[in-house]
């Protein structure tokens, strides 16, 4: 999963938009998305990058969402949550080295639906962005759509058991270290500027 560099660039000095990018460290673009890149000027502190190490799986992504994304959104109190839903973190993506599964994407969607209900009246927009494995992206996308729609289809992911059994799916110490650094950034977030008026 590559860094959300375009979104970061568009809002880097704008405190009215909180941007969060969870991506494979130094994948694409090169030397982009450092954890120290936190915004500039009035936007300082409103840009969070979580550059996870290659090989990060469901455990690392769940920890990132639970310890960084959800607390940051609760603190910021956005009016709407927009998600560029990159499925290139899946375990079969040819352009990245992450290990997400369809069930992992399902769990992340559940977390986002929950925090959206809490902070912005359920206003959540997701856009498919990235994901280059024609064999696996459909299962990940379906899991997300099922959660958004509140409907479970009869289509099972035939690769889930295999991919979920790969070593390293649990949160690893070197991944936890990145999450803990990003957690400090989330703890510094203040409410959306418009909420102050």
Residue frames as qw, qx, qy, qz and C-alpha x, y, z in Angstrom:
[[0.000, 0.891, 0.453, 0.000, 0.00, 0.00, 0.00],
 [0.491, 0.293, -0.019, 0.820, 1.60, 3.26, -1.03],
 [0.178, -0.349, -0.361, 0.846, 1.69, 6.56, 0.80],
 [0.190, 0.812, 0.551, 0.032, -1.28, 8.90, 0.31],
 [0.440, -0.193, 0.082, 0.873, 1.06, 11.56, -1.00],
 [0.030, 0.445, 0.448, 0.775, -1.48, 13.42, -3.14],
 [0.440, -0.759, -0.446, -0.176, -3.93, 13.87, -0.28],
 [0.611, -0.509, -0.174, 0.580, -1.11, 14.85, 2.06],
 [0.357, 0.068, 0.223, 0.905, 0.15, 17.45, -0.40],
 [0.112, -0.607, -0.490, -0.615, -3.30, 18.96, -0.92],
 [0.509, -0.775, -0.257, -0.270, -3.95, 19.53, 2.80],
 [0.710, 0.026, -0.414, 0.568, -0.48, 19.70, 4.36],
 [0.175, 0.082, -0.300, 0.934, -0.95, 23.24, 5.72],
 [0.456, -0.346, -0.295, -0.765, -4.71, 23.02, 6.28],
 [0.098, -0.098, 0.827, -0.544, -5.98, 22.29, 9.81],
 [0.649, 0.119, 0.149, -0.737, -9.56, 21.94, 8.56],
 [0.904, 0.198, -0.309, -0.217, -8.69, 18.48, 7.16],
 [0.561, -0.529, 0.635, -0.045, -7.06, 15.73, 9.20],
 [0.756, 0.438, -0.440, -0.207, -5.16, 13.37, 6.90],
 [0.650, -0.429, 0.622, -0.080, -4.00, 9.91, 7.93],
 [0.703, 0.479, -0.477, -0.222, -2.01, 7.57, 5.71],
 [0.744, -0.354, 0.565, -0.041, -1.23, 3.97, 6.64],
 [0.714, 0.634, -0.263, -0.138, 1.22, 2.59, 4.14],
 [0.936, -0.048, -0.011, 0.348, 4.19, 0.32, 3.56],
 [0.356, -0.811, 0.186, 0.425, 7.33, 2.12, 4.64],
 [0.073, -0.630, 0.528, 0.565, 9.28, 3.56, 1.71],
 [0.612, 0.298, 0.718, 0.147, 7.33, 1.68, -0.94],
 [0.282, 0.405, 0.465, 0.735, 6.00, 4.40, -3.25],
 [0.536, 0.774, -0.237, 0.241, 6.85, 7.15, -3.83],
 [0.749, 0.008, -0.387, 0.538, 10.38, 6.62, -2.54],
 [0.320, -0.031, -0.358, 0.876, 11.28, 8.65, 0.55],
 [0.338, -0.364, -0.202, -0.844, 7.67, 9.72, 1.04],
 [0.720, -0.456, -0.368, -0.372, 5.34, 9.36, 4.02],
 [0.413, 0.183, -0.673, 0.586, 7.73, 9.61, 6.96],
 [0.429, -0.625, -0.631, 0.164, 6.23, 9.57, 10.41],
 [0.339, -0.410, -0.168, 0.830, 7.92, 12.93, 11.01],
 [0.019, -0.201, -0.424, -0.883, 5.92, 14.58, 8.19],
 [0.080, -0.486, -0.780, 0.387, 3.11, 16.03, 10.30],
 [0.134, 0.883, 0.431, 0.127, 1.98, 19.10, 8.38],
 [0.435, 0.070, -0.053, 0.896, 3.21, 22.68, 8.17],
 [0.128, -0.302, -0.051, -0.943, 2.08, 26.12, 9.24],
 [0.584, -0.182, 0.235, -0.756, -1.49, 26.08, 10.51],
 [0.896, 0.062, -0.313, -0.310, -1.71, 22.43, 9.44],
 [0.219, 0.450, -0.799, 0.334, 1.11, 21.32, 11.74],
 [0.274, -0.097, 0.828, -0.480, -0.02, 18.20, 13.59],
 [0.697, 0.313, 0.288, -0.578, -2.98, 17.48, 11.31],
 [0.726, 0.455, -0.470, -0.213, -1.14, 15.02, 9.05],
 [0.663, -0.429, 0.600, -0.128, -0.40, 11.56, 10.41],
 [0.651, 0.441, -0.587, -0.193, 1.71, 9.00, 8.57],
 [0.772, -0.359, 0.502, -0.153, 1.99, 5.42, 9.78],
 [0.521, 0.578, -0.591, -0.212, 4.75, 3.83, 7.66],
 [0.885, -0.266, 0.337, -0.180, 4.35, 0.16, 8.57],
 [0.221, -0.503, 0.781, 0.296, 7.23, -2.23, 7.83],
 [0.594, 0.228, -0.617, -0.464, 6.89, -4.62, 4.88],
 [0.397, -0.032, -0.912, 0.094, 5.20, -7.84, 5.94],
 [0.264, 0.004, 0.513, -0.817, 2.70, -6.15, 8.25],
 [0.196, -0.277, -0.894, -0.293, -0.50, -8.15, 8.51],
 [0.386, -0.662, -0.508, -0.394, -3.91, -7.94, 10.11],
 [0.602, -0.557, -0.390, 0.418, -2.48, -7.53, 13.63],
 [0.369, -0.147, 0.023, 0.918, -0.49, -4.44, 12.66],
 [0.100, -0.374, -0.424, -0.819, -3.39, -2.87, 10.79],
 [0.498, -0.662, -0.544, -0.135, -5.86, -3.51, 13.62],
 [0.550, -0.468, -0.276, 0.635, -3.42, -2.02, 16.13],
 [0.224, 0.057, 0.189, 0.954, -2.95, 1.03, 13.91],
 [0.272, -0.513, -0.484, -0.655, -6.67, 1.61, 13.53],
 [0.595, -0.630, -0.498, 0.041, -7.47, 0.96, 17.20],
 [0.591, -0.508, -0.183, 0.599, -4.56, 2.95, 18.66],
 [0.263, -0.180, 0.219, 0.922, -4.05, 5.71, 16.09],
 [0.074, -0.297, -0.574, -0.760, -6.92, 6.19, 13.63],
 [0.375, -0.652, -0.639, -0.157, -9.92, 5.82, 15.94],
 [0.426, -0.614, -0.327, 0.579, -8.47, 7.98, 18.76],
 [0.220, -0.115, 0.235, 0.940, -7.40, 10.66, 16.25],
 [0.169, -0.421, -0.607, -0.653, -10.89, 10.78, 14.74],
 [0.426, -0.680, -0.583, 0.126, -12.52, 10.93, 18.17],
 [0.386, -0.486, -0.138, 0.772, -10.29, 13.85, 19.12],
 [0.132, -0.031, 0.385, 0.913, -10.70, 15.70, 15.83],
 [0.339, 0.534, 0.617, -0.468, -14.50, 15.24, 15.53],
 [0.075, -0.073, 0.574, 0.812, -14.70, 15.47, 11.72],
 [0.551, 0.282, 0.129, -0.775, -17.91, 16.37, 9.93],
 [0.920, 0.313, -0.055, -0.231, -17.42, 13.44, 7.53],
 [0.552, -0.462, 0.649, 0.246, -14.87, 10.65, 7.13],
 [0.715, 0.610, -0.229, -0.255, -13.50, 10.02, 3.62],
 [0.685, -0.389, 0.596, 0.157, -11.48, 6.84, 3.10],
 [0.527, 0.592, -0.530, -0.300, -9.31, 6.14, 0.08],
 [0.871, -0.228, 0.394, -0.187, -9.66, 2.39, 0.49],
 [0.337, 0.636, -0.670, -0.181, -6.44, 0.91, -0.84],
 [0.963, -0.107, 0.165, -0.185, -6.63, -2.83, -1.27],
 [0.642, 0.592, -0.450, 0.188, -2.98, -3.02, -2.27],
 [0.263, -0.565, 0.675, -0.394, -2.16, -4.03, 1.32],
 [0.948, -0.036, 0.071, -0.309, -3.64, -7.46, 0.60],
 [0.671, -0.437, 0.578, 0.155, -1.41, -10.51, 0.97],
 [0.731, 0.259, 0.546, 0.316, -1.42, -11.17, -2.77],
 [0.283, 0.938, 0.037, -0.198, -0.73, -7.70, -4.14],
 [0.847, 0.267, 0.076, 0.453, 2.12, -7.72, -6.68],
 [0.296, 0.727, -0.081, 0.615, 3.22, -4.13, -5.94],
 [0.356, -0.701, 0.351, -0.509, 3.44, -4.28, -2.15],
 [0.484, 0.167, -0.828, 0.230, 4.63, -6.64, 0.57],
 [0.411, -0.254, 0.457, -0.747, 1.83, -6.48, 3.13],
 [0.152, -0.036, -0.988, -0.019, -0.36, -9.35, 4.39],
 [0.462, 0.086, 0.327, -0.820, -3.92, -8.09, 4.85],
 [0.089, 0.214, 0.960, 0.156, -6.80, -10.53, 4.35],
 [0.264, -0.474, -0.510, -0.668, -10.43, -10.02, 3.42],
 [0.557, -0.625, -0.537, 0.102, -11.36, -10.61, 7.07],
 [0.446, -0.286, -0.177, 0.829, -8.84, -7.96, 8.08],
 [0.026, -0.199, -0.293, -0.935, -10.48, -5.44, 5.77],
 [0.446, -0.568, -0.614, -0.320, -13.86, -6.47, 7.20],
 [0.553, -0.541, -0.441, 0.455, -12.66, -5.71, 10.74],
 [0.273, -0.122, 0.020, 0.954, -11.22, -2.33, 9.72],
 [0.201, -0.388, -0.480, -0.761, -14.54, -1.43, 8.07],
 [0.524, -0.612, -0.592, 0.003, -16.39, -2.34, 11.27],
 [0.464, -0.402, -0.262, 0.744, -14.09, -0.03, 13.23],
 [0.096, 0.048, 0.230, 0.967, -14.65, 2.83, 10.79],
 [0.343, -0.526, -0.591, -0.506, -18.42, 2.40, 10.82],
 [0.545, -0.589, -0.523, 0.288, -18.36, 2.51, 14.60],
 [0.359, -0.344, -0.116, 0.860, -16.24, 5.64, 14.89],
 [0.026, -0.252, -0.425, -0.869, -18.25, 7.36, 12.13],
 [0.413, -0.638, -0.606, -0.237, -21.44, 6.78, 14.13],
 [0.539, -0.556, -0.369, 0.514, -19.75, 8.24, 17.21],
 [0.346, -0.397, 0.033, 0.849, -18.16, 11.36, 15.74],
 [0.103, 0.231, -0.335, -0.908, -20.04, 12.43, 12.62],
 [0.656, 0.265, 0.265, -0.656, -23.49, 10.93, 12.54],
 [0.783, 0.138, 0.603, 0.063, -22.35, 7.93, 10.49],
 [0.514, 0.829, -0.091, -0.199, -21.17, 10.05, 7.54],
 [0.556, -0.411, 0.646, 0.323, -18.59, 7.77, 5.96],
 [0.698, 0.659, -0.120, -0.254, -17.53, 7.69, 2.30],
 [0.638, -0.363, 0.610, 0.299, -15.20, 5.01, 0.98],
 [0.602, 0.705, -0.226, -0.299, -13.60, 5.03, -2.46],
 [0.938, -0.025, 0.237, 0.250, -11.74, 2.03, -3.88],
 [0.218, 0.916, -0.336, -0.029, -8.21, 3.21, -4.52],
 [0.092, 0.599, -0.794, 0.048, -5.49, 0.73, -5.37],
 [0.738, -0.090, 0.634, -0.215, -5.23, -3.02, -5.23],
 [0.404, 0.596, -0.532, -0.445, -3.62, -4.89, -8.10],
 [0.163, -0.132, 0.978, 0.007, -4.29, -8.56, -7.46],
 [0.563, -0.004, -0.379, -0.734, -7.15, -9.63, -9.73],
 [0.558, -0.110, -0.822, -0.010, -7.29, -12.93, -7.84],
 [0.388, -0.321, -0.697, 0.511, -7.73, -11.41, -4.37],
 [0.050, -0.027, 0.089, -0.994, -8.96, -7.81, -4.52],
 [0.487, -0.316, -0.489, -0.651, -12.57, -8.90, -5.24],
 [0.624, -0.397, -0.658, 0.140, -12.75, -10.80, -1.94],
 [0.325, -0.210, -0.358, 0.850, -11.35, -7.87, 0.02],
 [0.183, -0.108, -0.193, -0.958, -13.69, -5.42, -1.70],
 [0.550, -0.374, -0.635, -0.393, -16.66, -7.70, -1.10],
 [0.508, -0.361, -0.631, 0.463, -15.89, -7.91, 2.62],
 [0.097, -0.132, -0.159, 0.973, -15.88, -4.11, 2.82],
 [0.358, -0.161, -0.392, -0.832, -19.12, -3.76, 0.84],
 [0.548, -0.379, -0.742, -0.079, -20.84, -6.43, 2.92],
 [0.362, -0.359, -0.525, 0.682, -20.01, -4.53, 6.11],
 [0.061, 0.067, -0.055, -0.994, -21.12, -1.20, 4.64],
 [0.481, -0.175, -0.509, -0.692, -24.41, -2.72, 3.45],
 [0.502, -0.228, 0.604, -0.576, -24.99, -4.85, 6.54],
 [0.912, 0.227, -0.017, -0.341, -25.50, -7.89, 4.31],
 [0.383, -0.444, 0.790, 0.179, -23.52, -11.14, 4.16],
 [0.710, 0.389, -0.383, -0.445, -23.49, -12.94, 0.85],
 [0.966, -0.136, 0.214, -0.053, -22.84, -16.65, 0.41],
 [0.699, 0.614, -0.274, 0.244, -19.55, -16.01, -1.38],
 [0.750, -0.615, 0.117, 0.212, -16.70, -17.25, 0.81],
 [0.165, 0.848, -0.498, -0.072, -13.06, -16.21, 0.44],
 [0.988, 0.057, -0.138, 0.031, -11.34, -19.47, -0.62],
 [0.601, 0.455, -0.380, 0.536, -7.90, -18.04, 0.22],
 [0.370, -0.784, 0.145, -0.477, -8.67, -16.67, 3.69],
 [0.899, -0.429, 0.083, 0.014, -7.59, -19.70, 5.69],
 [0.827, 0.212, -0.011, 0.520, -4.27, -19.95, 3.86],
 [0.259, 0.665, -0.090, 0.695, -3.45, -16.22, 4.01],
 [0.522, -0.745, 0.085, -0.407, -4.52, -15.89, 7.64],
 [0.937, -0.318, 0.032, 0.142, -2.16, -18.74, 8.56],
 [0.602, 0.587, -0.224, 0.493, 0.95, -16.99, 7.21],
 [0.627, -0.368, -0.334, 0.599, 3.56, -16.34, 9.88],
 [0.255, -0.040, -0.034, 0.966, 3.67, -12.76, 11.07],
 [0.180, -0.616, -0.551, -0.534, -0.05, -12.00, 10.89],
 [0.497, -0.744, -0.378, 0.240, 0.03, -11.08, 14.58],
 [0.023, 0.978, -0.130, 0.160, 1.42, -7.69, 15.60],
 [0.834, 0.094, -0.227, 0.494, 5.22, -7.91, 15.70],
 [0.482, -0.646, -0.178, 0.565, 7.49, -5.85, 18.00],
 [0.327, -0.115, 0.298, 0.889, 9.03, -3.81, 15.15],
 [0.082, -0.540, -0.582, -0.603, 5.51, -2.99, 13.88],
 [0.434, -0.748, -0.479, 0.151, 4.32, -2.11, 17.38],
 [0.449, -0.374, -0.035, 0.811, 7.18, 0.40, 17.68],
 [0.076, 0.209, 0.416, 0.882, 5.85, 2.32, 14.64],
 [0.330, -0.650, -0.611, -0.309, 2.28, 2.18, 15.97],
 [0.498, -0.636, -0.375, 0.455, 3.41, 3.58, 19.33],
 [0.295, -0.171, 0.129, 0.931, 5.18, 6.51, 17.65],
 [0.126, -0.361, -0.531, -0.756, 2.08, 7.28, 15.58],
 [0.415, -0.638, -0.646, 0.063, -0.08, 6.94, 18.71],
 [0.354, -0.445, -0.208, 0.796, 1.76, 9.96, 20.15],
 [0.016, 0.056, 0.371, 0.927, 0.76, 11.98, 17.06],
 [0.332, -0.507, -0.686, -0.402, -2.89, 10.94, 17.45],
 [0.444, -0.580, -0.543, 0.414, -2.83, 11.94, 21.12],
 [0.237, -0.304, -0.023, 0.922, -1.82, 15.49, 20.11],
 [0.002, -0.414, -0.619, -0.667, -4.80, 16.00, 17.76],
 [0.140, 0.279, 0.436, -0.844, -7.24, 18.72, 18.73],
 [0.441, 0.582, 0.644, -0.229, -10.83, 19.16, 17.62],
 [0.409, 0.516, 0.494, 0.568, -11.64, 20.31, 14.08],
 [0.178, -0.037, -0.105, 0.978, -11.18, 24.13, 13.98],
 [0.326, -0.359, -0.417, -0.769, -14.80, 24.66, 12.92],
 [0.581, -0.480, -0.655, 0.048, -15.91, 22.98, 16.18],
 [0.391, -0.227, -0.371, 0.811, -14.39, 25.88, 18.12],
 [0.087, -0.123, -0.143, -0.978, -16.80, 28.45, 16.68]]
